[in-house]
Amino acid sequence: MDRKIIRLCLFIVSCSAVGLVVGGTAAQAELNQCLGVATPTDECLLQDPMVKTVEGMGMGLLAGVGASVGAVWQIWQNK
């Protein structure tokens, strides 16, 4: 494989992994904040914590891929 393609793949994978971690952490923090209120809402009480965390991880993964592809696209356009 070409060296540029390998670096591109590593960049996309690393940004995706960071997005996955940040998204999961943000979803967990949001759920903890929601439950930490004196009177939590019904929506907050009915949410499954695992589903909410997985949704956050999925959104983080998509955001990481989108950010990395956008950054690579911008770099290639400037050359």
SULVENRA-V230738 format. One record per residue. RES is the residue in one letter. PSI is psi in whole degrees, 0 to 359 (* if undefined). BURIAL is I if it has 16 or more other ideal C-beta (glycine too) atoms within 10 Angstrom, else O. Layout:
# SULVENRA-V230738
res->{RES:RES}
psi->{PSI:PSI}
burial->{BURIAL:BURIAL}
This chain:
# SULVENRA-V230738
res->{M:D:R:K:I:I:R:L:C:L:F:I:V:S:C:S:A:V:G:L:V:V:G:G:T:A:A:Q:A:E:L:N:Q:C:L:G:V:A:T:P:T:D:E:C:L:L:Q:D:P:M:V:K:T:V:E:G:M:G:M:G:L:L:A:G:V:G:A:S:V:G:A:V:W:Q:I:W:Q:N:K}
psi->{153:147:323:321:320:316:322:313:317:321:315:317:317:319:323:318:318:317:322:313:314:319:316:318:318:319:319:319:321:319:319:321:320:318:343:355:154:319:91:150:165:322:320:319:332:350:138:122:324:317:318:320:317:321:317:321:321:317:323:322:313:321:321:317:315:319:318:319:319:320:317:319:316:319:317:328:329:342:*}
burial->{O:O:O:O:O:O:O:I:O:O:O:I:O:O:I:I:O:I:I:I:O:I:I:I:O:O:I:O:O:O:I:O:O:O:O:O:O:O:O:O:O:O:O:I:O:O:I:O:O:O:O:I:I:O:O:I:I:O:I:I:I:O:I:I:I:O:O:I:O:O:O:I:O:O:O:O:O:O:O}
